[in-house]
């Protein structure tokens, strides 16, 4: 049975076909353009790894890499590069790519790279766990990767083939929080990290974690943390100095 889902972005059909054949232990999702890739990644998805070519029409690999990281900085991305574009791979690594592979690529070495990157995402549950546990873990992964998008418990319920009411009760029992509480926790945790580690404005942070209205974000942040985003950022700076 296919394992983790890998999105392969390359305008060359022979490369896409090679991935589907050579890496059949994974669920390979081949697309021919950046537009198709972004169409998948902008919607709630369960993509575990993105592999993309540097040289593509419309939008090159580095531009696509930046767009992917804007959507979700935690997405694992591997850049594919030819000998003539090796310098581009170095630039890609500086631009937050997780790894790069050279064409023609060594299948065994590439499998090692995939395994190493996917191990960081892999579920801690073993093969002998119950179907229900797997579904809840899968639901968690979907939320963690898409908390900043429009995502409801109804969407999750459809994905794991359970009723809304049962999903809601099961989620609370297994996770210890309701769907909305868990999603909010992820938003606030991400916002705290952005406030500590970036110079984004409060509005930019709000948009990054999925709020279209910065005022709503500021009210919710204060309700959860007891501080406004600005106060939290200032206190973080003070702790660093201390």
VENQUI-V111875 format. One record per residue. RES is the residue in one letter. SS is DSSP state (a for helix, b for strand, c for the rest). OMEGA is omega in radians with two decimals (none if undefined). NEAR is the number of other C-alpha atoms within 8 Angstrom. Layout:
<<RES & SS & OMEGA & NEAR> <RES & SS & OMEGA & NEAR>>
This chain:
<<X & c & -3.11 & 3> <X & c & -3.13 & 7> <X & c & -3.09 & 7> <X & c & -3.06 & 9> <X & b & -3.13 & 12> <X & b & 3.09 & 13> <X & b & -3.14 & 14> <X & b & -3.07 & 13> <X & b & -3.14 & 15> <X & c & -3.12 & 14> <X & c & 3.13 & 9> <X & c & -3.09 & 7> <X & a & -3.11 & 8> <X & a & 3.09 & 6> <X & a & 3.13 & 8> <X & a & 3.13 & 13> <X & a & 3.12 & 8> <X & a & 3.13 & 8> <X & a & -3.12 & 11> <X & a & -3.12 & 10> <X & a & -3.02 & 7> <X & a & -3.07 & 7> <X & c & -3.04 & 9> <X & c & 3.02 & 10> <X & c & 3.09 & 7> <X & c & 3.05 & 10> <X & b & -3.08 & 10> <X & b & 3.09 & 12> <X & b & -3.07 & 8> <X & b & 3.04 & 10> <X & b & -3.00 & 12> <X & c & -3.07 & 10> <X & c & 3.08 & 12> <X & a & -3.13 & 13> <X & a & 3.12 & 6> <X & a & -3.13 & 9> <X & a & -3.12 & 11> <X & a & 3.09 & 10> <X & a & 3.10 & 8> <X & a & -3.02 & 9> <X & a & 3.13 & 11> <X & c & 3.10 & 8> <X & c & 3.03 & 7> <X & c & -3.04 & 12> <X & c & 3.10 & 9> <X & c & 3.10 & 8> <X & c & -3.12 & 10> <X & c & -3.05 & 12> <X & b & 3.08 & 13> <X & b & 3.06 & 13> <X & b & -3.07 & 12> <X & b & -3.14 & 12> <X & b & 3.12 & 12> <X & c & -3.03 & 12> <X & c & 3.10 & 7> <X & c & 3.07 & 12> <X & c & 3.10 & 7> <X & c & -3.14 & 6> <X & c & -3.12 & 8> <X & c & -3.04 & 12> <X & a & -3.12 & 13> <X & a & 3.09 & 9> <X & a & 3.13 & 8> <X & a & 3.10 & 10> <X & a & -3.14 & 13> <X & a & 3.13 & 9> <X & a & 3.12 & 9> <X & a & -3.13 & 12> <X & a & 3.05 & 11> <X & a & 3.14 & 8> <X & a & -3.13 & 8> <X & c & -3.07 & 8> <X & c & -3.10 & 7> <X & c & 3.10 & 6> <X & c & 3.04 & 10> <X & c & -3.10 & 10> <X & b & 3.06 & 12> <X & b & 3.12 & 13> <X & b & 3.01 & 15> <X & b & -3.09 & 13> <X & b & 3.05 & 16> <X & c & -3.11 & 9> <X & a & -3.07 & 7> <X & a & -3.11 & 6> <X & a & -3.09 & 9> <X & a & 3.11 & 10> <X & a & 3.12 & 7> <X & a & 3.12 & 9> <X & a & 3.12 & 12> <X & a & 3.10 & 8> <X & a & 3.13 & 8> <X & a & 3.12 & 12> <X & a & 3.08 & 11> <X & a & -3.12 & 7> <X & c & 3.02 & 9> <X & c & 2.97 & 8> <X & c & -3.11 & 13> <X & c & -3.12 & 8> <X & b & 3.00 & 9> <X & b & 3.08 & 11> <X & b & -3.11 & 10> <X & b & 3.01 & 10> <X & c & -0.15 & 8> <X & c & -2.99 & 5> <X & c & 3.08 & 7> <X & c & -3.03 & 6> <X & a & -3.11 & 7> <X & a & 3.11 & 6> <X & a & 3.12 & 7> <X & a & 3.09 & 10> <X & a & 3.10 & 9> <X & a & 3.11 & 8> <X & a & 3.14 & 9> <X & a & -3.11 & 8> <X & a & -3.12 & 8> <X & a & -3.12 & 8> <X & a & -3.10 & 10> <X & a & 3.09 & 11> <X & a & -3.14 & 7> <X & c & -3.13 & 6> <X & c & -2.95 & 7> <X & c & 3.13 & 6> <X & c & 3.07 & 6> <X & c & 3.14 & 4> <X & c & -3.14 & 7> <X & c & -3.08 & 6> <X & c & -3.07 & 4> <X & c & -3.13 & 5> <X & c & -3.11 & 8> <X & c & 3.14 & 6> <X & a & -3.13 & 6> <X & a & 3.13 & 6> <X & a & 3.12 & 8> <X & a & -3.14 & 10> <X & a & 3.14 & 9> <X & a & 3.10 & 11> <X & a & 3.09 & 9> <X & a & 3.11 & 9> <X & a & 3.09 & 11> <X & a & -3.13 & 8> <X & a & 3.11 & 9> <X & a & -3.13 & 12> <X & a & -3.12 & 10> <X & a & -3.11 & 9> <X & a & -3.03 & 11> <X & a & -3.07 & 11> <X & c & -3.10 & 13> <X & c & 3.13 & 9> <X & c & 3.07 & 9> <X & c & -3.07 & 8> <X & c & -3.12 & 10> <X & c & 3.09 & 6> <X & a & 3.07 & 10> <X & a & 3.10 & 7> <X & a & -3.12 & 8> <X & a & -3.11 & 11> <X & a & 3.12 & 12> <X & a & -3.11 & 9> <X & a & -3.08 & 7> <X & a & 3.03 & 9> <X & c & 3.05 & 6> <X & c & 3.13 & 8> <X & c & -3.14 & 8> <X & a & -3.08 & 9> <X & a & -3.12 & 6> <X & a & 3.11 & 8> <X & a & -3.11 & 11> <X & a & -3.13 & 11> <X & a & -3.11 & 8> <X & a & -3.14 & 9> <X & a & -3.14 & 13> <X & a & -3.13 & 11> <X & a & -3.02 & 8> <X & a & -3.08 & 7> <X & a & -3.12 & 7> <X & c & 3.12 & 7> <X & c & 3.03 & 10> <X & c & 3.10 & 10> <X & a & -3.10 & 10> <X & a & 3.11 & 7> <X & a & -3.13 & 8> <X & a & 3.13 & 9> <X & a & 3.11 & 11> <X & a & 3.11 & 8> <X & a & 3.13 & 8> <X & a & 3.13 & 10> <X & a & -3.11 & 12> <X & a & 3.11 & 11> <X & a & 3.12 & 8> <X & a & 3.14 & 9> <X & a & 3.11 & 11> <X & a & -3.14 & 9> <X & a & 3.13 & 8> <X & a & 3.13 & 11> <X & a & -3.14 & 14> <X & a & -2.91 & 9> <X & a & -3.13 & 6> <X & c & 3.06 & 6> <X & c & 3.11 & 6> <X & c & 3.03 & 9> <X & c & 3.13 & 6> <X & a & 3.12 & 10> <X & a & 3.12 & 8> <X & a & 3.10 & 8> <X & a & 3.14 & 12> <X & a & -3.14 & 15> <X & a & -3.11 & 11> <X & a & -3.09 & 9> <X & c & 2.97 & 12> <X & c & 3.09 & 11> <X & c & 3.08 & 11> <X & c & -3.14 & 6> <X & c & -3.12 & 8> <X & a & 3.13 & 11> <X & a & 3.11 & 6> <X & a & 3.11 & 8> <X & a & -3.09 & 10> <X & a & 3.12 & 11> <X & a & -3.12 & 9> <X & a & 3.13 & 8> <X & a & 3.14 & 13> <X & a & 3.14 & 11> <X & a & -3.09 & 8> <X & a & -3.01 & 7> <X & a & -3.08 & 7> <X & c & 3.14 & 7> <X & c & 2.97 & 10> <X & c & 3.08 & 11> <X & a & 3.13 & 11> <X & a & 3.11 & 8> <X & a & 3.13 & 8> <X & a & 3.13 & 11> <X & a & -3.14 & 10> <X & a & -3.12 & 8> <X & a & 3.10 & 8> <X & a & 3.11 & 9> <X & a & 3.14 & 9> <X & a & 3.13 & 8> <X & a & 3.12 & 7> <X & a & 3.14 & 6> <X & a & -3.13 & 5> <X & c & none & 4>>
